[in-house]
Amino acid sequence: MSAEQNPAPEDGPRPRRLTYAAALAALEGLALVVGGVWIFALGLMGDADDRQQAVTGGVTLVALALLPLLAARGLLARRGWARGPAVITQIMALPVAYNLLQADSMAIPAGIALGLVAVTALVLLINAETTRALGIRGPGNAPE
């Protein structure tokens, strides 16, 4: 096929589904940053016994935020590699959402929200329109 028949992923407007998937990944990344900073701050102001665990947990959450934030940036730039980290982020979010749903507390609404975001993002990421926009080809469809 020639380039005219098979346009590059950057040609044309970015599909809304791809933009929505990137926005959801960015939202998850920002939530991780906020949670990490919050836990870190609480650890610095809390008891000395819990300080090390809280600081470590806060730094870990901020570091984990890099995955969805980089994926969101890559999705907006239509980089095919970005779908992998975005899908991994959603798959990791599902067990977290399930655990939040098992709590008898105010965590249940957070579990519902996280589960809905993760499932919605997964559907958007595996959509054929998104796949085409990222230039991802299925098995047996590689250029010769």
C-alpha angles and dihedrals in degrees: 000000000000125000090256092059095044108039121204116258091251093059116103130005120323110259114250091233090059091048091049092049090051091048092052092049090049090048090053091048092050091048089053091050092049092046092047094050090046093052091043092052092046089050093053092050097040137079119310090239093060097034098090094046093047094047091048091047092049094049090046092053092049090049091048089052089069092073098061093035093054090043091052091051091048092048092052089050090048095241112163093213090064095071092068096057090041092054091045089052091054093047090051090049095056097069089044089053090048092052091049089052090054092058121098094222147069087300091084095079089048089052091051092049094046092047092050092048093048095048092044092049091048091052091049093047096051094044114122092234091055092046092052092046090054092048092240114156124200125235112297093018099093117129115261 
